[in-house]
């Protein structure tokens, strides 16, 4: 596994694994027009990162009765809470829920408010969250572009709750987005499928994959 423990960043596509196929299909302009396949590939990548994150969590040995005897299995002490920012992150979020099957969820709505200069600020409309005191929180979103939405949501949650551990997961992140998260949430560990170097003036990651929300659910009007 490729993991940078010092910087608390895990990058999935630095290893040769089947996950690269799912990522390639997400990026491919022809294949990504199949919305069901686009959502399914995000879900698969969410499952893979959920598995990787699960290796870092706390476990307790439990006895399990089989038809022929008793065996000991190490099981999670408690499920993490899994959150996402609507709407693009929903398929990726589902991948995490497929593995953390008893996890509670956080949902946040955020949007860009564009100024006359072309610059924008992030407004958070609403956050729906269960009890998070003492919990491990995994916040996931398809794209970590500027990182502003993720940071703003996480800071609001950290201000309200005593969160034990914070993990942030994304399909594709920009180097600028990573830097913004590291500067503002230094204790968070990042779990990424890929990192791209550039962004457009409208904060789309290059080469990226386009607008993840539109590709998954249809173009906004």
C-alpha positions, 0 to 999 in steps of 0.5 A: 500500500502507498501511504504517507504516514508523515503527512497523513495522506493515502493515495490509492492509484499509487499502487497497481490494483483493480481500483485503477480500472474503476478510476479510469472508467470514471475519467473516460469521457465516453464511458462516463456518459453511462450514469449507472456505471458512473455511479457504480464506479464511485460506489466501488471506490468508496468500498475500497477506501472503506476497507483501507480505512477499516484497517486503522480502526479499533477491534475487539476479539469476539467468540463466534459459534459455528455449527461445528464449534467456536472461533475467535474473530476480531470485530470493530469496537464501534462503527464510524459515522460516514458523512457526505456533501450533497449531491455529488458525493452520494454514490461514493458515500454509499460505497462506504455504507456498503462496508460500514453497514451499521454506520450512522450518516451525516449529510451537508448541503453546500453551494458556491455564491459567486461574486461579481469578480468571478470569485466565490465563497462557500455557503453551508445551507444545512447539516444533518448529523447524529451524535458525534461526541467520541466518534470516528467521522469519515467525511467523503466527497467525489471531488476535493477541488479547492477544499473549501466546502469540506473544510467548512463542513468539518469545522462546523462539526468540530465546533459542535462535537468532540470528534475522536478521529476525522478521516476525509475521503475523495475520489480525486483531489487537487494539490491546492485542495489538499493543501487547504485541508492540511492547513485547516484540518491538520489532524485529519487523515486524507484517503484519496483515489488520485491527485491532480495538479491543476484547476481551472479558473472555475475550480474544476480539477484538471484532468479530473473527470468533469462535474461529478454531480451532473454526471451522476444525476443529470445537469443542473438548471 
